[in-house]
Amino acid sequence: MISTSAWREKGDTLSIKGHKIFYVDTKDMHKDIILLIHGFPTSSWDWVKIWDALAAEYRLIAMDMLGFGYSDKPDPHKYSINEQADIIEDLIETLALDKFHVLAHDYGDTVAQELLARQNDGSGKGIWQSICFLNGGLFPETHQALFIQKLLLSPLGPLINKLTTRKRFDVSVSKVFGANSQPSIDELDGFWKLINHNNGRHIFHNLISYMSDRIEHRERWVDALRNTKVPLALINGSVDPVSGAHMVRHYQNIVGAPDYLQELASIGHYPQVEDPINVVKYYLEFLKLKAT
């Protein structure tokens, strides 16, 4: 597995809206493109276990969103899903991306929903060839937030940041993994290191505002799923307590059947970390079967 420091060496930074944004681009200009959008509270390093397998066939581009990983972490700052979507679209324009596939996870799912809404109304940058969601809160009513997330969103948020220890972090993260696919010490070390880079842990209570954004923009972001003509896949870890099998059932009831669905019976919230072999297998199958 690529270390966090080796991952940083692979990347570059761009100045977008006055902030330094870290991104990694394989720069295989002759290949079709996949844009990867990571989750909370981690970073683009989440993709390392599937990176090489996907890079064999596609040009890959992944960024650390504002407030995450090696990107700037302004404080004080009012973070929002719309701002993250704007930054990603600036990256798309800067790199002159014409058409591309999108693979998103967790918080990145919500950002992708806003970007998909823009695709649907014709205002989005570039042309989406497909979208694949890994575990995420596509519907605020099915998002079963962890207790620590609820505390961070509360007025106690700044205090909770100060009291969060490595041990508590490890316990919280491990709870959303499957029983037989728990994170390794190296993975937990990497997550913790990236979260703390540039004092990032102390803005958690600002970043967690995405949970309120999901409620405020619920209709727009659910309609983005209903109205899209872009081929859409769900690859979902079923035992995830946050957005597991219950989220998939709700998706089917509210939106209908996705173009492609794979449920990973014993996998939790981080499919690309817990079961990278099957995530690659199913994602490439989706791209070959459904995407144009």
VOBA-593804 format. One record per residue: residue in three letters; x, y, z of N, C-alpha, C in turn. Coordinates in steps of 0.1 Angstrom, whole numbers, plus 2048, in hexadecimal, padded with zeros to 3 digits. Layout:
residues N
R  rest  n.x  n.y  n.z  ca.x  ca.y  ca.z  c.x  c.y  c.z
R   ALA    X    Y    Z     X     Y     Z    X    Y    Z
...
This chain:
residues 292
R  rest  n.x  n.y  n.z  ca.x  ca.y  ca.z  c.x  c.y  c.z
R   MET  808  7F4  800   800   800   800  809  80C  800
R   ILE  805  816  7F8   80D   823   7F7  80B  82B  804
R   SER  816  82F  80A   816   837   817  810  845  814
R   THR  80C  84C  81E   807   859   81C  812  863  817
R   SER  81E  861  81B   829   869   816  82C  866  807
R   ALA  82B  85A  803   82D   856   7F5  822  85B  7ED
R   TRP  816  85B  7F3   80A   861   7EC  80C  870  7E9
R   ARG  811  876  7F3   813   885   7F2  81D  888  7E7
R   GLU  827  87F  7E5   831   881   7DB  82B  87F  7CD
R   LYS  821  878  7CC   81A   875   7BF  812  882  7BA
R   GLY  80F  88B  7C4   806   895   7C1  80C  8A3  7BE
R   ASP  803  8AC  7BB   806   8BA   7B8  7FC  8C3  7C0
R   THR  7FE  8D0  7C0   7F4   8D9   7C5  7F0  8E3  7BB
R   LEU  7E4  8E7  7BC   7DF   8F2   7B4  7D9  8FD  7BD
R   SER  7D9  909  7B9   7D3   914   7C0  7C5  916  7BA
R   ILE  7BB  913  7C2   7AD   914   7BE  7A5  91C  7C8
R   LYS  79F  927  7C4   797   92F   7CC  79F  934  7D9
R   GLY  7AC  936  7D7   7B5   93B   7E1  7BA  931  7EB
R   HIS  7B8  924  7E8   7BC   919   7F0  7C5  90F  7E9
R   LYS  7CF  909  7EF   7D7   8FF   7E9  7D0  8F2  7EA
R   ILE  7CE  8EC  7DF   7C6   8DF   7DE  7D0  8D4  7D9
R   PHE  7D1  8CA  7E0   7DA   8BE   7DD  7D2  8B5  7D4
R   TYR  7D9  8B0  7C9   7D2   8A6   7C1  7DD  89D  7BB
R   VAL  7D8  891  7B7   7E1   887   7B0  7DB  884  7A3
R   ASP  7E3  884  798   7DF   882   78B  7E9  879  784
R   THR  7E4  86D  77F   7ED   864   779  7F2  869  76B
R   LYS  7EB  872  765   7EF   879   759  7F0  870  74D
R   ASP  7E9  865  74D   7E9   85C   741  7DF  862  737
R   MET  7E4  86B  72F   7DB   874   727  7D3  86C  71C
R   HIS  7D8  860  719   7D1   858   70F  7C6  84F  714
R   LYS  7C4  84F  721   7BA   847   728  7AE  84E  72B
R   ASP  7A2  847  72C   796   84D   732  799  851  741
R   ILE  791  85A  746   794   860   753  78A  85C  75D
R   ILE  78F  859  769   787   858   775  78A  862  77F
R   LEU  780  86A  784   782   874   78E  77D  86E  79B
R   LEU  786  86D  7A5   782   866   7B2  780  871  7BD
R   ILE  775  870  7C4   772   87A   7CE  771  873  7DC
R   HIS  779  876  7E5   77B   86F   7F2  770  873  7FC
R   GLY  771  86C  808   767   86E   813  76C  876  81F
R   PHE  764  877  829   767   87D   836  76B  872  840
R   PRO  775  874  848   77D   880   84A  78B  87F  843
R   THR  78C  877  839   799   873   834  79E  87B  828
R   SER  7A2  874  81D   7A8   87B   812  7A9  872  806
R   SER  7B0  877  7FC   7B1   870   7EF  7BA  863  7F2
R   TRP  7C1  863  7FD   7C9   857   800  7C0  84A  802
R   ASP  7B3  84D  804   7A9   842   805  7AA  838  7F9
R   TRP  7AE  83E  7EE   7AD   836   7E1  7BA  82E  7DE
R   VAL  7C3  82E  7E7   7D0   828   7E3  7CF  819  7E0
R   LYS  7C6  812  7E7   7C6   803   7E5  7BF  7FF  7D8
R   ILE  7B8  808  7D2   7B3   805   7C5  7B9  80D  7B9
R   TRP  7C3  815  7BD   7C9   81F   7B4  7D0  818  7A8
R   ASP  7D9  80F  7AB   7E1   80A   7A0  7D9  801  797
R   ALA  7CF  7FA  79C   7C7   7F1   794  7BE  7FA  78A
R   LEU  7B9  805  78F   7B1   80D   786  7BA  815  77D
R   ALA  7C6  819  781   7CF   821   779  7D5  819  76D
R   ALA  7D4  80B  76E   7D8   803   763  7CF  806  757
R   GLU  7C3  80A  759   7BA   80C   74D  7B5  81A  74C
R   TYR  7B6  823  756   7B1   830   756  7BA  83A  75B
R   ARG  7B9  846  756   7BF   852   75C  7B7  855  769
R   LEU  7BE  856  774   7B8   859   781  7BB  867  786
R   ILE  7B1  86E  78B   7B3   87B   792  7AC  87B  79F
R   ALA  7B3  87E  7AA   7AD   87E   7B7  7B2  88A  7BE
R   MET  7AA  892  7C5   7AE   89D   7CC  7AA  89C  7DB
R   ASP  7B2  8A3  7E3   7AD   8A5   7F1  7A4  8B2  7F2
R   MET  798  8B0  7F5   78F   8BB   7F6  794  8C5  801
R   LEU  78F  8D1  800   793   8DC   809  790  8D7  818
R   GLY  79A  8D8  821   798   8D4   82E  79C  8C5  831
R   PHE  7A1  8BF  826   7A5   8B0   828  7B3  8AE  823
R   GLY  7B9  8A4  829   7C6   89F   824  7D1  8A9  823
R   TYR  7D7  8AA  817   7E2   8B4   814  7DD  8C1  80E
R   SER  7D0  8C3  80D   7CB   8D0   808  7CA  8DA  814
R   ASP  7C8  8E6  811   7C7   8F1   81B  7BB  8ED  824
R   LYS  7BD  8F2  831   7B2   8F0   83B  7AF  8FD  842
R   PRO  7A9  906  83B   7A7   913   841  79E  913  84E
R   ASP  7A2  91B  858   79A   91B   864  79C  92A  86A
R   PRO  791  931  86C   783   92D   86A  77F  92D  85B
R   HIS  775  924  858   770   924   84A  763  91C  84B
R   LYS  75A  921  842   74D   91A   841  74D  911  835
R   TYR  750  904  838   750   8FA   82E  743  8F6  829
R   SER  741  8F3  81C   735   8EF   817  737  8E5  80B
R   ILE  72D  8DD  809   72D   8D4   7FE  72E  8DB  7F0
R   ASN  726  8E6  7EF   727   8EE   7E3  735  8F4  7E0
R   GLU  73C  8F8  7EB   749   8FD   7E9  752  8F2  7E4
R   GLN  751  8E6  7EA   75A   8DB   7E5  757  8D8  7D6
R   ALA  74A  8D8  7D3   746   8D6   7C5  74C  8E1  7BB
R   ASP  74C  8ED  7C0   752   8F8   7B8  761  8F6  7B6
R   ILE  768  8F1  7C0   776   8EF   7C0  779  8E4  7B6
R   ILE  771  8D9  7B7   773   8CE   7AE  771  8D2  79F
R   GLU  767  8DB  79D   765   8DF   78F  770  8E8  78A
R   ASP  776  8F0  793   781   8F8   790  78D  8EF  78C
R   LEU  78F  8E4  793   799   8DA   790  797  8D4  782
R   ILE  78A  8D1  77F   786   8CB   772  78A  8D5  767
R   GLU  787  8E2  769   78A   8EC   75F  799  8EE  75E
R   THR  7A0  8EE  769   7AF   8F0   768  7B6  8E5  761
R   LEU  7B1  8D9  763   7B8   8CD   75D  7B2  8CB  74F
R   ALA  7A8  8D3  74B   7A2   8D2   73E  79C  8C4  73B
R   LEU  795  8BF  745   78E   8B2   744  781  8B3  73C
R   ASP  781  8AC  731   775   8AD   728  76A  8A4  72D
R   LYS  76D  897  72E   763   88D   733  76A  883  73C
R   PHE  763  87D  745   769   875   750  75E  86D  757
R   HIS  763  862  75E   75B   85B   767  75D  860  775
R   VAL  754  85E  77E   755   863   78C  753  857  796
R   LEU  75C  856  79F   75B   84C   7AA  75C  853  7B7
R   ALA  752  852  7BF   751   85A   7CC  74E  851  7D8
R   HIS  751  856  7E3   74F   84F   7F0  74B  858  7FB
R   ASP  741  855  803   73D   85B   80F  73A  86A  80D
R   TYR  741  873  814   740   882   811  741  885  803
R   GLY  74A  87E  7FC   74C   880   7ED  73F  87D  7E6
R   ASP  737  873  7EB   72A   871   7E4  721  87D  7E4
R   THR  721  884  7EF   719   890   7F0  71E  89B  7E7
R   VAL  72B  89D  7E6   731   8A6   7DD  72D  8A2  7CE
R   ALA  72E  895  7CC   72A   890   7BE  71C  892  7BB
R   GLN  713  891  7C5   705   894   7C3  703  8A3  7BE
R   GLU  70A  8AC  7C5   708   8BA   7C0  70E  8BC  7B2
R   LEU  719  8B6  7AF   71F   8B6   7A2  716  8B0  798
R   LEU  70F  8A5  79C   706   89E   793  6FA  8A7  790
R   ALA  6F5  8AE  79A   6EA   8B7   797  6EE  8C1  78D
R   ARG  6FA  8C6  78D   6FF   8D0   784  700  8CA  776
R   GLN  704  8BD  775   704   8B6   768  6F6  8B5  763
R   ASN  6ED  8B2  76B   6DF   8B0   767  6D9  8BD  761
R   ASP  6DD  8C9  767   6D7   8D5   762  6E0  8DC  758
R   GLY  6EA  8D6  754   6F3   8DB   749  6FD  8E5  74D
R   SER  6FF  8E8  75B   708   8F2   75F  715  8EC  764
R   GLY  716  8DE  764   722   8D8   769  72E  8D8  760
R   LYS  73A  8D7  765   746   8D7   75D  749  8C9  758
R   GLY  74D  8C8  74C   750   8BB   746  744  8B3  744
R   ILE  746  8A7  73E   73B   89E   73B  73E  891  743
R   TRP  734  88D  74C   735   881   753  732  875  74B
R   GLN  73A  86B  74B   738   85F   744  731  854  74D
R   SER  733  856  75A   72D   84D   764  72F  852  772
R   ILE  727  84D  77B   729   850   789  728  843  791
R   CYS  731  840  79A   730   835   7A3  732  83A  7B1
R   PHE  728  837  7BA   728   83A   7C8  72C  82E  7D0
R   LEU  736  830  7D9   739   827   7E4  732  82D  7F0
R   ASN  731  825  7FB   729   829   807  729  837  80A
R   GLY  71E  83D  80B   71C   84B   80E  70E  84F  812
R   GLY  70C  85B  817   6FF   85F   81C  6F7  866  810
R   LEU  6F3  85E  807   6EB   863   7FB  6DE  869  800
R   PHE  6D9  865  80B   6CC   86A   810  6CE  86D  81F
R   PRO  6CB  879  823   6CE   87D   831  6C5  874  83B
R   GLU  6BA  870  836   6B1   868   83F  6B6  85A  842
R   THR  6BF  855  839   6C5   848   83C  6D3  848  842
R   HIS  6D9  854  842   6E7   856   847  6E7  854  857
R   GLN  6EC  849  85B   6EC   846   86A  6F9  84B  86F
R   ALA  6FA  858  872   707   85E   877  70C  857  884
R   LEU  719  856  885   71F   852   891  71D  85C  89C
R   PHE  71D  858  8A9   71B   861   8B4  726  86C  8B4
R   ILE  732  869  8B0   73D   873   8B0  73A  87D  8A5
R   GLN  733  879  89A   730   883   88F  725  88C  894
R   LYS  71B  887  89C   711   88F   8A1  716  899  8AB
R   LEU  720  895  8B3   726   89E   8BD  72E  8A9  8B6
R   LEU  735  8A6  8AB   73D   8B0   8A3  734  8BA  89D
R   LEU  727  8B6  899   71E   8BF   893  717  8C8  89E
R   SER  718  8C4  8AA   711   8CC   8B5  71A  8D7  8BA
R   PRO  715  8E0  8C2   71D   8EB   8C8  729  8E6  8CF
R   LEU  72A  8D9  8D3   736   8D3   8D9  741  8D0  8D0
R   GLY  73E  8D2  8C3   748   8CE   8B9  756  8D2  8BB
R   PRO  759  8DF  8BE   767   8E3   8C0  76E  8DC  8CC
R   LEU  766  8DA  8D6   76B   8D2   8E2  76E  8C4  8DF
R   ILE  765  8BE  8D7   767   8B0   8D3  774  8AE  8CB
R   ASN  777  8B8  8C2   783   8B8   8BB  78F  8B7  8C4
R   LYS  78F  8C0  8CE   79A   8C0   8D7  79C  8B3  8DF
R   LEU  791  8AD  8E2   791   8A1   8EA  794  894  8E2
R   THR  793  895  8D5   795   889   8CD  7A3  884  8CE
R   THR  7A5  877  8D1   7B2   871   8D2  7B4  867  8C7
R   ARG  7C0  863  8C5   7C2   858   8BB  7BA  84C  8BE
R   LYS  7BA  848  8CB   7B3   83C   8CE  7A4  83D  8CB
R   ARG  79E  848  8CE   790   84A   8CB  78D  84A  8BC
R   PHE  796  851  8B5   795   851   8A7  795  843  8A1
R   ASP  79F  83B  8A5   7A0   82D   8A0  793  825  8A3
R   VAL  78E  827  8AF   781   81F   8B2  776  824  8A9
R   SER  774  831  8A7   769   836   89F  76A  831  891
R   VAL  776  832  88B   778   82D   87D  776  81E  87C
R   SER  77B  817  885   77A   808   884  76C  804  885
R   LYS  763  80B  88C   755   808   88D  74E  807  880
R   VAL  752  80F  876   74B   80F   869  751  805  85F
R   PHE  75B  7FE  863   761   7F4   85A  75A  7E6  85E
R   GLY  75A  7DD  854   755   7D0   857  75D  7C8  861
R   ALA  757  7BF  868   75E   7B7   872  76A  7B0  86D
R   ASN  76A  7AB  861   775   7A4   85B  77E  7AC  852
R   SER  77C  7B9  852   783   7C1   848  788  7CE  850
R   GLN  78C  7CC  85C   790   7D8   864  79C  7DF  85F
R   PRO  79D  7EC  861   7A9   7F3   85C  7B6  7EF  863
R   SER  7C0  7EF  85B   7CD   7EB   861  7D3  7F7  869
R   ILE  7DD  7F4  871   7E4   7FF   878  7EA  809  86E
R   ASP  7EF  805  863   7F5   80E   859  7EA  817  853
R   GLU  7DE  811  851   7D3   819   84C  7CE  823  856
R   LEU  7CD  81F  862   7C9   829   86D  7D3  833  86F
R   ASP  7E0  830  86E   7EB   839   86F  7EA  844  864
R   GLY  7E7  83F  858   7E6   848   84C  7DB  851  84E
R   PHE  7CF  84C  851   7C3   855   853  7C6  85F  85D
R   TRP  7CC  85B  869   7CE   865   874  7D8  86F  870
R   LYS  7E3  86B  869   7ED   875   864  7E7  87F  85B
R   LEU  7DF  87B  851   7D9   884   848  7CF  88D  84E
R   ILE  7C7  888  857   7BD   890   85E  7C4  89B  866
R   ASN  7CF  898  86D   7D6   8A1   875  7E0  8AB  86D
R   HIS  7E3  8A7  861   7EB   8B0   859  7E6  8BE  859
R   ASN  7EF  8C8  85B   7EB   8D6   85B  7E0  8D9  865
R   ASN  7E0  8D2  870   7D6   8D4   87B  7C8  8D1  877
R   GLY  7C6  8C8  86D   7B9   8C6   868  7AE  8C0  871
R   ARG  7B3  8B9  87B   7A9   8B3   885  7A0  8BE  88B
R   HIS  7A6  8C9  88D   79F   8D4   894  795  8DC  88C
R   ILE  792  8D7  880   787   8DD   878  77C  8D3  875
R   PHE  77D  8C7  87C   772   8BD   87A  764  8C3  87C
R   HIS  763  8CB  886   755   8D0   889  750  8DA  87E
R   ASN  75A  8DF  876   756   8E7   86A  753  8DE  85E
R   LEU  75B  8D4  85C   759   8CB   850  74C  8C3  852
R   ILE  748  8C0  85E   73D   8B7   860  72F  8BE  85D
R   SER  730  8CB  859   724   8D2   855  71E  8CC  849
R   TYR  725  8C3  842   71F   8BD   836  712  8B5  83A
R   MET  711  8B1  846   705   8AA   84B  6F9  8B3  84A
R   SER  6FB  8C0  84D   6F0   8CA   84C  6ED  8CD  83E
R   ASP  6F8  8CE  836   6F6   8D0   827  6ED  8C5  821
R   ARG  6EF  8B9  825   6E7   8AE   81F  6D8  8B0  822
R   ILE  6D5  8B5  82E   6C7   8B7   831  6C2  8C3  829
R   GLU  6C9  8CE  829   6C5   8DA   822  6C3  8D8  813
R   HIS  6CB  8D0  80C   6CB   8CE   7FE  6C6  8C0  7FA
R   ARG  6BF  8BA  803   6BA   8AC   801  6B3  8AA  7F4
R   GLU  6A9  8B3  7F1   6A1   8B1   7E5  6AA  8B2  7D8
R   ARG  6B3  8BC  7D8   6BB   8BE   7CC  6C4  8B2  7CA
R   TRP  6CA  8AD  7D5   6D4   8A2   7D3  6CD  895  7D1
R   VAL  6C1  893  7D6   6BA   886   7D3  6B5  887  7C4
R   ASP  6B0  893  7C0   6AC   894   7B3  6B7  892  7A9
R   ALA  6C3  896  7AD   6CF   893   7A4  6D0  884  7A1
R   LEU  6CD  87C  7AA   6CD   86D   7A8  6C2  869  79F
R   ARG  6B6  86F  7A2   6AA   86B   79A  6AB  86F  78B
R   ASN  6B1  87B  789   6B0   881   77C  6BC  87E  773
R   THR  6C6  878  778   6D2   877   770  6D0  86D  764
R   LYS  6D7  870  759   6D8   867   74E  6E6  860  74E
R   VAL  6EE  864  757   6FB   85E   758  6FA  850  75E
R   PRO  701  846  758   701   839   75E  706  839  76D
R   LEU  6FE  833  776   700   834   784  702  826  78B
R   ALA  70C  825  793   70F   819   79A  70F  81B  7A9
R   LEU  70B  811  7B1   70D   810   7BF  716  804  7C2
R   ILE  721  806  7C9   729   7FB   7CE  72A  7FD  7DD
R   ASN  723  7F5  7E5   720   7F9   7F3  723  7EE  7FD
R   GLY  72A  7F2  807   72D   7E9   812  720  7E7  81B
R   SER  71B  7DB  81C   70E   7D9   822  70E  7DB  831
R   VAL  719  7D8  838   719   7D8   847  71D  7E6  84C
R   ASP  71F  7F0  844   722   7FD   848  716  802  851
R   PRO  718  806  85D   70E   80B   866  709  819  861
R   VAL  711  820  85A   70D   82E   856  705  82E  849
R   SER  709  827  83F   702   827   832  703  819  82B
R   GLY  6FF  80F  832   700   801   82D  6F4  7FD  825
R   ALA  6F0  7F0  827   6E5   7EA   81F  6D8  7F3  820
R   HIS  6D6  7F9  82C   6CA   801   82D  6CA  80D  823
R   MET  6D5  812  820   6D6   81D   817  6D2  818  809
R   VAL  6D8  80D  805   6D5   807   7F8  6C6  804  7F6
R   ARG  6BF  7FF  800   6B1   7FC   7FF  6A9  809  7FE
R   HIS  6AD  813  805   6A7   820   804  6A9  826  7F6
R   TYR  6B5  825  7F0   6B7   829   7E3  6AE  823  7D9
R   GLN  6AC  816  7DA   6A4   80F   7D1  695  813  7D2
R   ASN  691  816  7DF   683   81A   7E1  681  829  7DC
R   ILE  68A  831  7DE   689   840   7DB  68C  843  7CD
R   VAL  697  83D  7C8   69C   841   7BB  699  836  7B0
R   GLY  699  829  7B4   698   81E   7AB  6A5  817  7AA
R   ALA  6A6  80D  7A2   6B2   805   7A0  6BD  80D  79A
R   PRO  6C9  80D  79F   6D4   813   798  6D8  80B  78B
R   ASP  6E0  810  783   6E4   809   777  6EC  7FD  77A
R   TYR  6F3  7FE  786   6FC   7F3   78A  6FD  7F3  799
R   LEU  6FB  7E7  79F   6FC   7E6   7AE  704  7DA  7B2
R   GLN  70D  7DC  7BB   714   7D1   7C1  714  7D4  7D0
R   GLU  70F  7CA  7D8   70F   7CC   7E7  71A  7C2  7ED
R   LEU  722  7C7  7F5   72D   7BF   7FB  729  7BB  809
R   ALA  725  7AF  80A   71E   7AA   816  724  7AC  823
R   SER  731  7AB  824   738   7AC   831  741  7B8  832
R   ILE  73F  7C1  829   748   7CD   829  741  7D9  82F
R   GLY  749  7E2  835   743   7EE   83B  744  7FA  833
R   HIS  747  805  839   746   813   833  751  816  829
R   TYR  75C  80F  829   767   813   820  76A  807  817
R   PRO  761  804  80D   764   7F9   804  771  7F9  7FD
R   GLN  776  805  7F9   782   805   7F1  78E  802  7FA
R   VAL  78D  803  807   797   800   810  796  7F1  815
R   GLU  789  7EE  818   787   7E0   81E  787  7D5  813
R   ASP  783  7D8  807   781   7CD   7FD  785  7D3  7EF
R   PRO  792  7D7  7EE   796   7DE   7E2  795  7D5  7D5
R   ILE  797  7C8  7D7   797   7BF   7CB  789  7BF  7C5
R   ASN  77F  7BD  7CD   771   7BD   7C8  76C  7CA  7C3
R   VAL  770  7D5  7CA   76C   7E2   7C6  772  7E5  7B8
R   VAL  77E  7E2  7B5   784   7E3   7A8  77D  7DB  79E
R   LYS  77B  7CE  7A1   774   7C5   799  766  7CA  794
R   TYR  75E  7CE  79E   751   7D2   79B  750  7DF  794
R   TYR  759  7E8  798   759   7F6   792  75D  7F5  783
R   LEU  767  7ED  780   76B   7EB   772  760  7E4  76A
R   GLU  75A  7DB  771   74E   7D4   76A  743  7DE  767
R   PHE  740  7E7  770   736   7F1   76D  73B  7FA  762
R   LEU  747  7FF  762   74C   807   757  74B  801  749
R   LYS  74E  7F4  749   74D   7ED   73C  73F  7EA  738
R   LEU  736  7E8  742   728   7E4   73E  71F  7F0  73B
R   LYS  721  7FA  743   717   805   744  71C  813  73F
R   ALA  729  816  741   72D   823   73E  731  824  730
R   THR  730  831  72B   733   833   71D  740  83C  71B
